[in-house]
Amino acid sequence: MKITSIKTHIVGEVRNFLFVVVETDEGITGIGEAGITWREEAMAGFVHALTPSLIGQDPNRIEHLWQVMHRCGFFPGGRIGAAAISAIDIALWDIKAKALNVPVYELLGGLVREKVVCYPHVPDGTLEEMVAGCRQKIDAGWKFVRFNLPSQGDNLEPTTSVREGVALVEAVRNELGPEAEIIIDVHTRLDPPDAIALCRQLEQCRPYFVEDPVRCENPAAIGRLRQHVATPIAMGEQYATKWEFREALENDWIDFCRLDVCNVGGLTEARKIAGWCETHYIPIAPHNPLGPVSTAACLQLDLATSNFAVQECARIPGEVLSDLFPVQVPFENGFMLPPTTPGLGVEFDEAALEKYPPVEGDCPRLTRADGSFTNW
């Protein structure tokens, strides 16, 4: 079997998605997804740059092709490159599993669990609206709730956001009681002093974890935070490849690993990082704000990974892009279930692409009160 073509598709819905289809001379196709949203053209360009190195190659040689993709340009792939590699890598796993007539999780070692617990997104709003939204999720069967650190409209003042974030978590805990698990996503919006203040004040509320409390560019910032707080910390969604995880894992600075299968280097790289996390007793909680292929790839990894904690599920399978992906992975009452079909467990209908032209625009932005830029 040989690779004959690699196609990219930018699909617009509420946001854009980048899907990559790998075709072979035996008629078996695989699909992958890349995850750096608002940079789909850049990722597609990197896929096109990799294509000459892949045409005519055996798609079953997944590890070999990963090394080729990462290193063939002499300069190692950065975040855009890793996301492009991720999409192709996921598609290669899809092809191999289809050729062998098994779900991908069988190639990753087989099932270690019968279902995968997930957490949803609770939309931003007033404190009262968000508390009510959390109650609705729990009543619908979810075991977890997740929401963002509050901002003040298009502005974010750290002291105000910390105060409002603590009040929100306290209100949700009082509403839901001790059994529900609470996640607050800071979205890299705080510098270490403010993140320390937030995490310390949240300790009494027992959040499951605080996600991305500081920016990721300087790993030492996580180490500084770790020295001062006991609240569980989750990071990793912005990291590309195993090398960017090294300091956080080796120094035990994080409690949960938020690897993104569609950004980190695909299932090949995610599997290695998950094993590395296991040696430090760090569970994985994969990042997934993306589309049906990302969800399916995460599920396959989660089902075969012993040190798994919880799966982000921003878009319920079957309720997003349902005509483009008429077959998606099973979901029931806050849990994803093992697919039994070969490959990733999704089917792609290319004929439906014309319904989803790319969405114009760019990433939302926040500013401080003085007009200076801050992370969204």
N, C-alpha and C positions, 0 to 999 in steps of 0.2 A: 504494500500500500504506500502511495506517495501523495504528498500535498500538491494540489493543482492550483488552488487560488485562495486568497485571503481577502474578504470583503469587510468594509466598515460601514455601519449604519448609525447615523445620529438621529435619535428619535426624540421628539418633543411631546411632553405632556404638561404637567405642572412645572417640571424642570426637564432638562435634557438628559438623555442616557446615551451611552456609546456601546453598541453591541458589535461583536466581531464574529464573522462566520468563516470557519476553515473548511475547505472542501477537499476531497480526496478522489483519486482515480477509481476507487471502488464504490463510489456513490455514498459513502458514509460522511456526514458532515457533523461538525461540532460547533457549539456557540459559546462565546465568552462575553464578559462585560468588564469595562474599565471604569474606574471610580473617581477620578478627579473632576467633579462636576464644575461646569462653566469653563472647562478647558478641553472640550471634546475635540475641537479641530486640531489642537496640538497633539493629543493622544492619537488621533487618527493618522496624523502625519508621521508619528513615530512607528505606528503599525506599518504604514506604507514603506518606510525606510527599512524595516526589518524583512519585508516580504521577499526580496531577492535572495536572502540567506536561507529561506525556508522552502521555497518552491522546489519540488523534486525530492524533498527529504521524507524520511519515514516518520510519520506522526507518532508512532509508538515509542520513539526514543525521547521521551519527555524530558528527562534530566539532561541529556546531551543537548537538546534544543534550547533548554533554559540557559545553559552555560553559553551557548552560541549567541542567543539573543542579548544576554547581559554584557557580553564581552566583545562582540564582533566589531563594534565601532571604535575599538581601542579605549575610548573614554567610557567608563562604566555608566550604565543607565541611571539617571537620577529619578526623581519622583514621576515625571511624565513618562519616562522610559519604563519604569517599573510597572506603572499602570497599564501601558500598552502590552508589556510582557505578560502581565496578569491575565488580560483578556485572551491572548493567544494560548497561554498555558491552560486555562480553564477549558477552552475549546478542545485542546489535545486530550485532556482527561475524558471529556465527553466522548470523543471519537474512540478512544481506546476501550472505554467501558461498553460502548455500543458494539464494537467489533467482537468483544468477548461476551456480549449479551448479559451483562450484569450492571447493577447500579454502581456509581463511582465509589460509594462507601465500601464495597467489597474489595476494591483495589487498595483502599487505605487501611485494610486490616479487619474489616467487618464491623458489625454493630457492637457497640459497647453500651447502648441504651436503646430503649424502645420509643422514646419521644424526646423532643427538644423544647424546653421551656423558653418562652420568648418574652420580650418586653416591648410595649407600644410607645408611641409618641403622644403626649398630651399637648394640644396646641397652646400657644401663648395666649394670655388674656389677663383679666383682672384676677386677683387672688381668689375671689369667690368663684369665678368661672373655672379656674384651674382646679380648685378643690373639687368642684362638681364633676369636672372632666375625669379626675382621678377616680372618684367614686363610680362613675359610669364604667370605666375600664375594669375595675375589680368586680363589679356586679356582672359584667359580661364574661367573667371567667379568667381574666388575666391574673397572674400572681404578682406582677410587677407593675409599677408606673414609672414614667420617666418624663422630665420636663426640663426646660432651659432655665439657667440663671436669668432672672428678670432684667430687662433693660427699661429705659424710660423713653419709650417710643423709638426714635432713631438715634437717641443719645444713650450713653452708658457712663455713669459716674460710679467708680468702683465702690466707694463707701456706701452709697445709696443701694447699689445692687446687692452688696453683701447683706445689708440690713433687710432688704426685701426678700432675698433668697432664703435667709434664715427663717423669717416669718412665714414664708410659703411652705417650707419643709415642715415647720412646727404645725401649721394648720392641716397639712395633708396627713401627718402622723396622727394628730388628734382625731381626724375624720375616719381614717382607715384602721386605726388600732395597731397593735404590735406585730401582727402576722404579715401584713402586706410589706413588700420590699419596695423601697424608694430609691430612685436614682436621680440625681441632679447633674445636668450637663452644663459645665461652665463654658465650654466651647472655646477654650484658650483665651478667655477675655480678661483674665486677671494676672497681675504681676505677683511674685512670691509673697510680699507682705500682706496683700489683700486676700490672696488664696489661703494663707495661714490663718488669718482672722476668720474667714468663712469656715474652713474645715474644723477649727477648734470649737466654734459655736455650734456646729452641727453634730458634734460627737454625741450629745445627749439625745438626739433624734434617731440615732442608729441608722443612717442611710446605708443601703447596700454598697454603694460606692459613690464617690464624687468623680465625675468624668472630666478629663482634660482641664484640671484646675489652673494650669499655667501653659504658656507657649512651649512648643516642642523644639525650637531650634537649638537651644542650649540645654542638654540633658542635665547639667549640674543644677539647674533650677528645680528639677524634680527632687534631686538629692537634698537641696536646701529645705524644700517643703517637707520632705520625709522626716527630717530631723526634729520637726516641731509639732507634728500632728499624728494622731492615732486613727483618724477617720480613714477608711479604705480608699485608695487612690487607683483610678483606672486611666491608662493612657496607651497610645500606640496607633490610633487611626490614621495619623499623618505620616507614619514612618514607612519608608520604602526599603525593602530587603532586610535580611537578618542582621546586617551590620549596624543599622540604625537602632536596633533594639539592644545592642550589646551592653551598653553602660547601665541602662535601666534594669535589665535582667541580672547582670552579674553583680550589681550592687544592691539588689533587692529593694529598689526604690518604689516599685509599683506592686499593688496587690492583685490587680486584674490586667490582663493583656488584651488591648483593644485592637488586635490586628485586623486589617481589612484585606480580605482575599483578593479584591479587585484593585488594590493599590500596592500590596506588599511584594507581589511577584507571583500571584496565583496560588493554586493549591500546592504546588511543589514547594514553594517557599513557606507558605503558611504551615504546612505539616512539619517542616524543620523547626520553625519557631515554637510551635506548640510543644514539640518534644523537648526543646531547650527550656521552656517554661516549666515543664513537668519536673525537671531536675531542681527547680527552685520552689516547687509547690505553689506555682502561680497559675490559677485557672485562666482560660481564655474566655473572652466575652466579645465575639467578633462584631465589628462595626458593619452596619448594613442599612444605609438610608436609600439604597439604590433600587434596581429593578428586579424582575423575576429570575434572571440568571444569577445575579449576586445572591439572592435569597436561596436558590437551589444549591449553589456552590457552598455557601455557609452551612446549610443543612447537611450536606454530604460530609463536610469536615467534622461538624459537631457530633454526628452519629458515630464516628469512628475515633473520637478523641476522648480519652479518659478524663483529662483535666479540663473539662468544659464546665462553665458556670451558667451562662444565660446568653441568649441570642437576641440582638436588636432586630426588631421586625417593624420598621416604619410603615411598610405597605403590606397589607395582608395578602397572601397568595390567592390568586383568583379574582382579586378586586382591583388589580392594576394591569393595564395593557392586556386585557383578557382576550381581545380578538387577535392581537399580535402574537400572544402566547396562549393558545387555546388549551394547552395542558400545562399546569403548574403544580408545584409540590403540595401535598396534603396539609391542611391546617384545621385545627379544631380546638376551640376554647382556650386560646392562649398557648397552644403547643403546635409545633410542626411534627409531622409523622414521617416515617421512612417511606420513600417512594419505592415501588417494586419494578418500575420500568427501567430498561437499560439506559446508561448514561446519567446525565444530571437530573433527569426527571422533568424536563420541560420540552415543549415543542414550539418551534418558531415558524410563523406563517408570513413569509416575505411579501405576500400579496397585500397584506394589510399595512405595509409601510407608508403608503401614500396618505393615510389618515393622520399621520403623526409628523408633520414638518417640524424642523427644529424651532425651539422657542428663542426669540431674540432677548438680549439683555445680559446682565452680568450678576455676580454674587451680590446679595444685599450687603449694605455697609452701615456701620455704626460710627459715631463720632463722640468725642468728649464734649463737655459743655463749651470748651474754648475753640471748638472746631477741628481739633486734631484727630487724626485717624486712629481707630482702635479696631480690634478683631471683631468680626461678626460671629 
